[in-house]
């Protein structure tokens, strides 16, 4: 197999592995609060929102050390170990205990930081300036198939059910645990790239992330990766992109946890309210996959860069937020187990709710494919630290959002996302314009997203 063929194979395996792991984890996130609400009459007294807040809080802090860990053990082994911890978190729901639930939340936060840092490193190692847009799209589209499969099962299994039994819960989470383990094993199929470093590149970050049997060299690489992360985090481009990244963290919380809970709490949806959570996840996945395909795989046909895609993303999200504001009861995110009988400015519509799910996924893919692309382009020599900073900002904002989701009415959560999204779009435009100017100064053709 040629070098380019091997790189494309690695990207596909990377995407498929993440697809399996996040088929399990995102499905778990979508139904966690609903399942936990049914458990809170027992000895279990956890909160899905609190768990996710812990996960993203620990994830954000762990991103300070994740580049060092990836530098020492390598991206492939880092992803394998992280995948095991994802599986353990999901397995907790088979026989829930409050202490195990929150302990697993801490452990998966650490694992997630390492997993996504290693993913960014692997994506960049297998891409170049001309293929980073395409590869970002392939990875994102494959990853987002995870929203289809798990949620389709939930929709079919829970259709017509208003209460989730112990048997239903165990069946779902045993299946999700096995699926997560399959994705973890697939990481072993990723093929190592040959060292193509040119003479004189001894100080590059690629060497920092290379392999060495010397414990002293590994420690030096770990320290160097940590220092580089701190340095990069205060650059102008990274600070500007952090606003955009913060917005993706807020949206991640909303569509992966809050919106499904809102749908499941609306009593006017009748006996379909629980199965609609799964159907909503499917429509989010369709939007994500469509966006990844169009804006990633077809990126070479674009001559105008990343900004039009991000502009489309924010417009699509604003339409979704407007419709959700009119369609969903204001107390839906914090409704009790009995649900809510309130209405917003229209009778709650299942069709509008599913349309909003699709729009949330489509807009999210616009932002994430372009962020992956611009980070891989700007920081091709510093991929692990750059992607660690990306996940640090995204996860800390997701943690904050999960925390306030316990208390804030729907209208305030939507308002926060509108404001941060507006400013995040402007800051992304600024960085992209500067990237275009840099390409023009080098005499390169500005044709890849």
C-alpha positions in Angstrom: 0.0 0.0 0.0 1.3 3.5 -0.9 2.1 6.0 1.8 -1.1 8.1 0.9 -3.2 4.9 0.9 -1.9 4.0 4.3 -2.7 7.4 5.6 -6.2 7.3 4.3 -6.6 3.8 5.7 -5.6 5.1 9.1 -8.1 8.0 8.9 -10.9 5.6 8.1 -9.9 3.2 11.0 -9.7 6.2 13.3 -13.2 7.4 12.3 -14.7 3.9 12.6 -13.1 3.3 16.0 -14.5 6.6 17.3 -17.9 5.7 15.7 -18.2 2.5 17.8 -17.0 4.2 21.0 -19.2 7.2 20.6 -22.2 5.1 19.4 -22.1 3.8 23.0 -21.1 7.0 24.8 -23.3 9.5 23.1 -26.3 7.2 23.3 -25.5 6.9 27.0 -25.3 10.7 27.3 -28.6 11.2 25.5 -30.5 8.8 27.9 -28.5 9.1 31.1 -30.7 11.8 32.7 -33.9 10.0 31.7 -32.6 6.7 33.0 -31.4 8.3 36.2 -34.7 10.0 36.8 -36.3 6.6 36.9 -33.6 5.4 39.3 -33.9 8.2 41.9 -36.7 6.4 43.7 -34.2 3.7 44.6 -30.9 3.9 46.5 -29.2 5.6 43.6 -29.1 9.4 43.9 -27.0 10.6 41.0 -27.5 13.3 38.4 -26.7 12.9 34.8 -26.1 16.7 34.4 -23.7 16.6 37.4 -21.9 13.6 36.0 -21.4 15.3 32.7 -20.2 18.4 34.4 -17.6 16.4 36.3 -16.5 14.7 33.1 -16.0 17.9 31.2 -14.4 19.7 34.2 -11.9 16.9 34.7 -11.4 16.7 31.0 -10.5 20.4 30.8 -8.0 20.1 33.6 -6.5 16.9 32.2 -5.8 18.6 28.9 -2.9 20.3 30.6 -1.1 17.0 30.9 -2.5 15.0 28.0 0.1 16.1 25.4 2.8 14.9 27.8 1.1 11.5 28.2 0.6 11.1 24.5 4.2 12.1 23.9 5.4 9.4 26.3 3.2 6.4 25.3 2.3 7.3 21.8 -1.1 8.2 20.2 -2.2 4.6 19.4 -1.7 3.1 22.9 -3.2 6.3 24.4 -6.4 5.8 22.5 -6.6 2.1 23.4 -6.4 2.8 27.2 -8.8 5.7 26.9 -11.3 3.5 25.1 -11.2 1.0 28.0 -12.2 3.7 30.4 -15.1 4.8 28.2 -16.4 1.2 28.3 -16.1 1.1 32.1 -18.1 4.3 32.4 -20.9 2.9 30.3 -20.8 -0.4 32.2 -21.6 1.4 35.5 -25.2 1.8 34.3 -25.7 -1.9 34.1 -25.9 -2.0 38.0 -25.7 1.7 39.0 -24.2 2.8 42.3 -23.8 6.5 43.1 -20.1 6.2 44.2 -19.2 4.2 41.1 -21.1 6.5 38.9 -19.2 9.6 40.0 -15.8 7.8 40.3 -16.2 6.7 36.7 -17.1 10.3 35.7 -13.7 11.4 37.0 -11.8 8.6 35.3 -13.5 9.1 31.9 -12.7 12.8 32.1 -9.0 12.0 32.2 -9.4 9.4 29.5 -11.3 11.8 27.2 -8.5 14.4 27.4 -5.9 11.8 26.3 -8.2 10.3 23.7 -8.9 13.5 21.9 -5.4 14.8 22.1 -4.2 11.5 20.6 -6.9 11.7 17.9 -5.7 15.2 16.8 -2.2 14.0 16.7 -3.1 11.0 14.6 -5.3 13.0 12.3 -2.5 15.5 11.7 0.2 12.9 11.3 -1.8 11.3 8.5 -2.7 14.6 6.7 -0.9 17.4 4.9 -1.9 20.9 3.9 -3.8 19.6 0.9 -5.6 16.7 2.7 -6.4 18.0 6.1 -9.8 19.3 5.0 -10.8 16.1 3.4 -9.5 13.9 6.2 -11.3 16.1 8.8 -14.5 15.6 6.9 -14.0 11.8 6.6 -13.3 11.5 10.3 -16.2 13.7 11.3 -18.7 11.9 9.1 -17.7 8.5 10.3 -17.7 9.6 13.9 -21.2 11.0 13.6 -22.6 7.7 12.4 -22.5 7.0 16.1 -25.5 9.1 16.6 -27.5 7.0 14.2 -27.0 3.4 15.4 -27.3 3.8 19.2 -30.3 6.1 19.0 -32.0 4.0 16.4 -31.9 1.1 18.9 -33.2 3.3 21.7 -36.0 4.5 19.5 -37.1 1.0 18.6 -36.6 -0.6 22.0 -38.3 2.2 24.0 -41.2 3.0 21.7 -44.4 3.4 23.6 -42.7 3.2 27.0 -43.2 5.9 29.6 -41.1 4.1 32.3 -37.7 2.5 31.8 -37.6 -0.9 33.6 -34.5 -2.5 35.1 -34.5 -5.1 32.4 -34.7 -2.4 29.6 -31.8 -0.5 31.2 -29.5 -3.5 31.6 -30.1 -4.7 28.0 -29.3 -1.3 26.6 -26.1 -0.7 28.6 -24.7 -4.3 28.2 -25.0 -3.8 24.4 -23.5 -0.3 24.5 -20.5 -1.6 26.6 -19.7 -4.3 24.1 -20.0 -1.8 21.2 -17.5 0.5 23.0 -15.0 -2.3 23.5 -15.2 -3.2 19.8 -14.2 0.4 18.9 -11.3 0.2 21.4 -9.9 -3.0 19.8 -10.0 -1.4 16.3 -7.4 1.1 17.3 -4.8 -1.7 17.0 -5.4 -1.6 13.2 -3.9 1.9 12.9 -0.6 1.6 11.0 2.5 3.5 12.2 3.8 6.1 9.8 7.5 5.9 8.8 9.7 8.7 10.2 10.0 11.2 7.4 11.7 13.9 9.4 14.3 15.8 7.4 17.8 16.3 8.7 18.1 19.3 11.0 14.5 18.9 12.4 15.8 17.7 15.8 14.0 20.4 17.7 10.6 19.9 16.1 7.5 18.8 17.9 7.4 15.7 15.6 10.5 14.5 17.4 9.0 15.3 20.7 6.1 13.0 19.8 8.4 10.3 18.3 9.3 7.0 19.9 12.3 6.4 22.1 13.3 3.7 24.5 15.1 6.1 26.7 13.2 7.1 29.9 15.1 10.3 30.1 14.2 11.3 26.5 10.6 10.4 27.2 10.6 12.7 30.2 12.2 15.5 28.2 9.5 15.1 25.5 6.8 15.2 28.1 8.1 18.4 29.6 8.6 19.9 26.2 5.1 19.1 25.1 3.7 20.6 28.3 5.7 23.8 27.8 4.6 24.0 24.1 0.9 23.7 25.2 1.3 26.7 27.6 3.1 28.7 24.9 0.5 28.0 22.2 -2.5 28.8 24.5 -1.4 32.5 24.6 -0.9 33.0 20.9 -3.3 35.4 19.2 -4.8 32.8 16.9 -5.4 30.3 19.6 -7.1 32.9 21.9 -9.4 34.0 19.0 -10.2 30.4 18.1 -10.9 29.7 21.8 -14.1 31.8 21.6 -15.4 29.6 18.7 -14.3 26.5 20.6 -16.2 27.7 23.7 -19.3 27.9 21.6 -18.9 24.3 20.4 -18.7 23.2 24.0 -22.0 24.9 24.9 -23.7 23.4 21.9 -22.2 20.0 22.6 -23.9 20.1 26.1 -27.2 21.2 24.6 -27.6 18.6 21.9 -26.0 15.7 23.6 -27.8 16.0 27.0 -30.2 18.9 27.5 -32.3 18.7 24.3 -33.0 15.0 24.6 -34.0 15.6 28.2 -36.4 18.4 27.1 -38.0 16.1 24.5 -38.4 13.3 27.1 -40.0 15.7 29.6 -42.8 17.0 27.3 -46.0 15.1 28.3 -47.9 16.4 25.3 -45.8 14.1 23.2 -47.7 11.2 24.9 -46.4 7.7 25.0 -43.7 8.6 22.4 -41.8 11.0 24.6 -39.1 8.5 25.6 -38.6 6.9 22.2 -38.4 10.4 20.6 -35.1 10.9 22.5 -33.6 8.2 20.3 -35.2 9.6 17.2 -33.9 13.1 18.0 -30.4 11.6 18.3 -30.8 10.0 14.9 -31.7 13.4 13.3 -28.8 15.1 15.0 -26.6 12.3 13.5 -28.0 12.8 10.0 -27.2 16.5 10.2 -23.7 15.8 11.5 -23.0 13.3 8.7 -24.4 15.4 6.0 -22.3 18.4 7.2 -19.2 16.3 7.4 -19.7 14.9 3.9 -20.4 18.2 2.2 -17.9 20.4 4.0 -15.2 17.8 4.4 -15.2 15.4 1.5 -16.2 18.1 -1.1 -13.8 20.8 0.4 -11.5 20.8 -2.6 -14.3 22.2 -4.7 -14.4 25.3 -2.5 -12.4 28.4 -3.5 -13.5 30.6 -0.7 -12.1 28.9 2.4 -13.8 28.0 5.7 -15.7 31.2 6.6 -18.8 30.5 4.4 -19.2 27.1 6.1 -19.0 28.7 9.6 -21.5 31.4 8.5 -23.9 28.7 7.4 -23.4 26.9 10.7 -24.3 29.9 12.9 -27.3 30.8 10.7 -28.6 27.2 10.9 -28.1 27.2 14.7 -29.9 30.5 15.2 -32.9 29.1 13.2 -32.9 26.0 15.4 -32.7 28.0 18.7 -35.6 30.2 17.5 -37.8 27.2 16.7 -36.8 25.4 20.0 -37.7 28.6 21.9 -41.2 28.5 20.4 -41.7 24.8 20.5 -40.3 23.6 23.9 -41.7 24.5 27.4 -39.4 26.7 29.3 -39.1 24.4 32.3 -38.3 21.3 30.1 -34.6 21.0 31.0 -35.3 20.9 34.8 -38.7 19.1 34.8 -39.4 16.4 37.4 -39.8 12.7 36.7 -43.5 13.3 35.9 -42.5 15.6 33.1 -44.1 19.0 32.2 -47.6 19.9 30.9 -46.6 23.5 30.1 -46.4 24.8 26.6 -44.3 27.6 25.0 -45.6 29.8 22.2 -47.1 26.9 20.2 -48.4 23.4 20.9 -45.3 21.2 21.1 -44.7 19.6 17.7 -42.8 16.4 17.2 -42.0 17.4 13.6 -40.6 20.7 14.6 -38.6 19.0 17.4 -37.0 16.6 15.0 -36.3 19.4 12.5 -34.4 21.3 15.2 -32.4 18.1 16.0 -31.3 17.9 12.4 -30.4 21.6 12.3 -28.4 21.3 15.6 -26.3 18.5 14.1 -25.8 20.2 10.7 -24.7 23.5 12.4 -22.4 21.6 14.8 -20.7 19.8 11.9 -20.0 23.1 10.2 -18.1 24.4 13.2 -16.2 21.3 14.1 -15.0 20.3 10.7 -13.7 23.8 10.1 -12.1 24.0 13.6 -10.4 20.6 13.0 -9.2 21.8 9.6 -7.8 25.2 10.7 -6.1 23.7 13.7 -4.4 21.0 11.5 -3.4 23.7 9.0 -2.1 26.3 11.5 -0.4 23.8 13.9 0.7 20.9 11.7 4.0 20.8 13.7 2.3 21.1 17.1 -0.7 19.0 16.6 -0.9 17.4 20.1 -0.6 20.6 22.1 -3.0 22.4 19.7 -5.7 19.8 19.9 -5.2 19.6 23.7 -6.0 23.3 24.0 -9.0 22.9 21.7 -10.4 20.2 24.0 -9.5 22.1 27.1 -11.6 25.1 26.1 -14.4 23.0 24.7 -14.7 20.7 27.7 -14.5 23.4 30.4 -17.3 25.3 28.6 -19.3 22.0 28.3 -18.7 21.4 32.1 -20.0 24.9 32.9 -23.1 24.3 30.7 -23.9 21.0 32.2 -23.7 22.6 35.7 -26.0 25.5 34.9 -28.4 23.1 33.0 -29.5 21.9 36.5 -30.9 25.3 37.2 -31.4 27.5 34.1 -34.7 27.6 32.2 -34.5 26.9 28.5 -34.7 30.5 27.4 -31.5 31.5 29.3 -29.6 28.5 28.0 -30.6 29.5 24.4 -29.6 33.1 25.0 -26.1 32.2 26.3 -25.5 30.1 23.1 -26.7 32.9 20.8 -24.3 35.4 22.4 -21.3 33.2 22.5 -22.0 31.9 19.0 -22.2 35.4 17.5 -18.8 36.4 18.9 -17.2 33.0 18.2 -18.1 33.4 14.5 -16.5 36.8 14.3 -13.3 35.5 15.9 -13.1 32.5 13.6 -13.5 34.9 10.6 -10.5 36.9 11.9 -8.2 33.9 12.1 -9.3 32.6 8.7 -8.7 35.9 7.0 -5.2 36.0 8.5 -4.6 32.4 7.3 -5.7 33.3 3.8 -3.3 36.3 3.8 -0.4 34.1 5.0 -1.2 31.6 2.1 -1.3 34.5 -0.4 2.1 35.8 0.9 3.6 32.4 0.3 2.1 32.3 -3.2 -0.1 29.3 -2.4 -3.5 28.7 -3.9 -6.2 29.3 -1.3 -8.5 26.5 -2.4 -8.7 24.0 0.5 -10.9 24.3 3.5 
